[in-house]
Amino acid sequence: MVLGATELSAIAKLARLHLDAAEQHELAGELTDVLAHMAVLAAVNTEGIAPMIYGAAPHAGGEAANTSGGDTVAEDVLPVAVAVGGAAVVRAGQFVVPNVMPERP
C-alpha cells in the first residue's frame, strides 16, 4: 500500500504535524515501508496459536507471570522539576497536554 497525499495529510493532522513538501515525501516513504512490514506480519499463519492477553507467556497454571517487578519507589528517581522542565505547560508538577478526544455529550 502506498500512502497518498490525502491519507498522509489526515495522519499528519491527527499527529498535529505541520510538514513541508520534503518532509511529506520522506514520511510517505517511511510509513509505506511500515505498512508493507505490517502486511508481511498479517500474512503469517497463526492458525492454532492462542492469542496472548499479556506480554509474558503464562505459567503452567495458565496465569500470566508478573514481570513488571514490585511497585516500589527507587532512590534515584528523577526530580519532578527535571522531568517536567521541558514541558510547555505544567500544573501541580504534572504535564498539561491538549485534549485530543472529542467531548462526550
Rosetta silent file (secondary structure, phi, psi, omega in degrees, C-alpha in Angstrom):
SEQUENCE: MVLGATELSAIAKLARLHLDAAEQHELAGELTDVLAHMAVLAAVNTEGIAPMIYGAAPHAGGEAANTSGGDTVAEDVLPVAVAVGGAAVVRAGQFVVPNVMPERP
SCORE:     score description
SCORE:     0.000 S_00000001
   1 L     0.000  127.445  176.925    0.000    0.000    0.000 S_00000001
   2 L  -104.216  128.124  179.696    1.377    3.369   -0.988 S_00000001
   3 L   -74.682  132.669  175.507    0.145    6.330    1.030 S_00000001
   4 L   -92.402  175.706 -178.122   -1.347    9.126   -0.988 S_00000001
   5 H   -62.738  -36.086 -179.069   -1.376   12.807   -0.152 S_00000001
   6 H   -65.479  -47.298  179.432   -4.890   12.609    1.325 S_00000001
   7 H   -64.373  -42.729 -179.315   -4.012    9.800    3.743 S_00000001
   8 H   -63.879  -40.766  178.213   -0.734   11.422    4.703 S_00000001
   9 H   -63.198  -39.973  179.121   -2.437   14.757    5.364 S_00000001
  10 H   -64.910  -42.953  178.978   -5.016   13.041    7.580 S_00000001
  11 H   -64.400  -44.807  179.886   -2.297   11.251    9.573 S_00000001
  12 H   -61.387  -39.725  179.772   -0.278   14.462    9.933 S_00000001
  13 H   -64.840  -43.800  178.427   -3.371   16.325   11.136 S_00000001
  14 H   -61.284  -35.885 -179.470   -4.095   13.649   13.767 S_00000001
  15 L   -87.120    0.991 -177.944   -0.487   13.864   14.941 S_00000001
  16 L    55.646   44.717  178.680   -0.633   17.665   14.851 S_00000001
  17 L  -104.784  139.275  173.935    2.308   17.786   12.468 S_00000001
  18 L  -111.541  105.965 -173.474    2.958   20.585   10.010 S_00000001
  19 L  -109.126  135.546  172.480    5.034   19.057    7.227 S_00000001
  20 L   -81.591  177.842 -174.361    6.629   20.797    4.260 S_00000001
  21 H   -60.288  -41.288 -179.783    6.753   19.053    0.876 S_00000001
  22 H   -65.497  -41.920  178.853   10.138   17.406    1.523 S_00000001
  23 H   -66.076  -38.687  177.617    9.009   16.093    4.917 S_00000001
  24 H   -61.869  -43.159 -179.338    5.767   14.787    3.395 S_00000001
  25 H   -63.858  -45.333 -179.727    7.700   12.923    0.721 S_00000001
  26 H   -64.962  -46.050 -178.668   10.097   11.388    3.262 S_00000001
  27 H   -65.648  -37.193  178.368    7.329   10.460    5.707 S_00000001
  28 H   -60.012  -42.247  178.183    5.202    8.925    2.962 S_00000001
  29 H   -65.185  -42.822 -179.209    8.061    6.572    2.092 S_00000001
  30 H   -66.274  -44.178 -179.690    8.698    5.641    5.729 S_00000001
  31 H   -68.454  -34.397  176.001    5.037    4.996    6.501 S_00000001
  32 H   -62.738  -41.142  176.707    4.649    2.978    3.304 S_00000001
  33 H   -62.682  -41.656  178.609    7.556    0.794    4.461 S_00000001
  34 H   -62.818  -45.150  179.363    5.906    0.325    7.870 S_00000001
  35 H   -64.096  -36.560  177.089    2.614   -0.668    6.242 S_00000001
  36 H   -63.767  -39.442  177.633    4.433   -3.116    3.962 S_00000001
  37 H   -66.314  -39.665  177.544    6.001   -4.722    7.036 S_00000001
  38 H   -62.331  -36.222  177.583    2.585   -4.932    8.712 S_00000001
  39 H   -64.652  -38.926  176.801    1.281   -6.723    5.604 S_00000001
  40 H   -62.840  -45.103  179.373    4.089   -9.285    5.932 S_00000001
  41 H   -64.492  -38.184 -179.966    3.182   -9.830    9.600 S_00000001
  42 H   -65.908  -25.377 -178.484   -0.512  -10.129    8.744 S_00000001
  43 L   -81.709   -8.823 -179.402    0.326  -12.901    6.256 S_00000001
  44 L   -68.030  132.408  179.613    1.951  -15.076    8.951 S_00000001
  45 L   -74.928  113.151  178.883   -0.071  -18.222    9.597 S_00000001
  46 L  -111.621   18.656  178.466   -1.149  -18.091   13.245 S_00000001
  47 L   -56.010  128.569  177.307   -3.661  -20.935   12.972 S_00000001
  48 L    83.241    1.217  178.401   -3.782  -22.844   16.250 S_00000001
  49 L  -102.890  119.569 -178.938   -1.841  -20.255   18.232 S_00000001
  50 L   -70.063  139.386  177.496   -3.810  -18.827   21.126 S_00000001
  51 L   -67.085  147.700  177.576   -3.707  -15.050   21.440 S_00000001
  52 L   -98.343  131.554  178.001   -1.759  -13.652   24.358 S_00000001
  53 L   -94.675   -7.086  177.830   -3.515  -11.131   26.539 S_00000001
  54 L  -127.810  166.360  178.966   -0.298  -10.260   28.341 S_00000001
  55 L   -83.528    5.814 -179.517    3.216   -9.576   27.195 S_00000001
  56 L  -127.933  148.064  177.429    4.502  -12.626   29.023 S_00000001
  57 L   -67.797  146.752 -178.876    3.905  -16.320   28.491 S_00000001
  58 E   -72.658  156.094  171.443    1.627  -17.927   31.077 S_00000001
  59 L   -69.709  174.660  179.113    2.830  -20.182   33.883 S_00000001
  60 L   -58.152  -29.548 -179.432    1.891  -23.852   33.800 S_00000001
  61 L   -78.392   -4.249  178.164   -1.301  -22.946   35.693 S_00000001
  62 L    97.727  -12.652  179.547   -2.419  -20.671   32.864 S_00000001
  63 L   -87.154  145.613  179.531   -1.901  -17.369   34.638 S_00000001
  64 E   -74.065  145.795  178.039    0.483  -14.801   33.196 S_00000001
  65 L   -77.638  141.919  175.250    3.676  -14.076   35.074 S_00000001
  66 L   -86.850  102.758 -177.937    4.069  -10.620   36.570 S_00000001
  67 L  -100.594    5.568 -176.428    7.323   -9.469   35.013 S_00000001
  68 L   -83.132   -8.270  178.427    6.920   -5.799   35.859 S_00000001
  69 L    83.079 -178.145 -178.015    8.571   -6.128   39.259 S_00000001
  70 L   -74.755  163.328 -179.879    7.496   -4.630   42.539 S_00000001
  71 L  -101.011   68.335 -177.960    5.712   -1.326   42.930 S_00000001
  72 L  -119.442  151.308  179.034    8.376    0.430   44.966 S_00000001
  73 L   -85.375  127.518  179.787    9.857    3.895   44.694 S_00000001
  74 L   -80.523  158.760  179.883   13.523    3.870   43.769 S_00000001
  75 L   -74.602  -26.537 -175.251   16.053    6.107   45.475 S_00000001
  76 L  -100.748   42.577 -179.162   17.346    7.551   42.213 S_00000001
  77 L   -69.820  140.036  177.577   14.022    8.949   40.979 S_00000001
  78 L   -64.747  128.389  179.043   14.228   11.825   38.506 S_00000001
  79 L   -61.025  143.949 -177.862   13.276   15.071   40.285 S_00000001
  80 H   -55.755  -43.542 -178.017    9.905   16.475   39.190 S_00000001
  81 H   -58.744  -36.785  178.998   11.459   19.799   38.171 S_00000001
  82 H   -74.234  -42.575 -177.461   13.805   17.984   35.791 S_00000001
  83 H   -62.259  -38.941 -177.313   11.103   15.656   34.466 S_00000001
  84 L  -102.110    7.756 -175.654    8.732   18.491   33.555 S_00000001
  85 L   -58.417  -31.660 -179.029   11.438   21.037   32.767 S_00000001
  86 L   -95.627    2.219 -177.472   10.852   20.936   29.015 S_00000001
  87 L   -73.781  143.994  178.359    7.062   20.955   29.163 S_00000001
  88 L   -68.854  -39.839 -179.240    5.200   23.870   27.656 S_00000001
  89 L  -134.804  132.410  178.249    2.638   23.874   30.487 S_00000001
  90 E  -128.657  134.982  176.189    2.988   22.388   33.977 S_00000001
  91 E  -136.361  125.579  178.969    0.291   22.288   36.669 S_00000001
  92 L    54.860   38.948  177.076    0.802   20.755   40.121 S_00000001
  93 L    74.817   16.117 -178.652    4.040   19.126   38.981 S_00000001
  94 E  -128.120  151.170  175.236    2.410   17.404   36.015 S_00000001
  95 E   -63.359  142.866  171.543    2.474   17.894   32.246 S_00000001
  96 L  -113.424  122.660 -178.328   -0.584   19.620   30.813 S_00000001
  97 L  -120.828  153.543  179.453   -1.428   18.403   27.322 S_00000001
  98 L   -69.253  147.550  177.076   -4.190   19.437   24.926 S_00000001
  99 L   -71.992  125.310 -179.585   -7.305   17.292   24.797 S_00000001
 100 L  -107.115   -7.303  178.923   -7.291   15.242   21.596 S_00000001
 101 L   -99.127  143.594  178.760  -10.522   13.365   22.197 S_00000001
 102 L   -66.635  150.016  178.089  -13.884   14.934   21.442 S_00000001
 103 L   -67.342  141.497  177.017  -16.006   15.897   24.429 S_00000001
 104 L   -83.179  144.087  179.369  -18.705   13.402   25.347 S_00000001
 105 L   -68.588    0.000    0.000  -22.271   14.662   25.386 S_00000001
